[in-house]
């Protein structure tokens, strides 16, 4: 049985696990309570960040690396175009852009606003991180003028990565999503795999519910 430790960025892993039809369980990690109080989790990831994946003797951290592991270990799958596929370059680009170029910069902004002393919340790094996020968001917008999904005509794991980044930005920094982004998210989050993952991930369901209530 595959174990997913923690939600947050781990929701991308949960979503992919459901898309692949693999049996798995969620082991919650309470980051607010302090991972120092969770020795079982620290034995899996001594660095203390989520998510982590345990698959038999294999233990992995870093959400995009976990996605690539699952697709390689349990593929082939149409969710990951093969290198000879014309869709492969775009797939690779957007799979990594969702974390390295988008969600990470939003996280820098959010962490600063939560953790920094009051007089240091509005600083150069926090503002620059949002500028960097917006520049990468423009690459997504350009792709949506050319195809319904990040790698072309078909849904792939790259869409899991980008969808999470857009939703994360919306709920944490108040990003106003454009019509093309909303239509894109309607396509990606309308999938049965997304709904099943949501049913298992209570923390993720809670913030989506809060977002919907705020929009009402």
Secondary structure, DSSP 4 states (H G I P E B T S, - for coil): -EEEE-STTHHHHHHHHHHHT--EEEE---TTT-GGG-HHHHHH-TT--S-EEEETTEEEESHHHHHHHHHHHH---TTS--TTSTTHHHHHHHHHIIIIIIIHHHHHHHHHHHHS-GGGSS-HHHHHHHHHHHHHHHHHHHHHTT-SBTTBSS--HHHHHHHHHHHHHHHHH-----HHHHHHHHHHHTSHHHHHHHHH-HHHHHHHHHHHHHH-
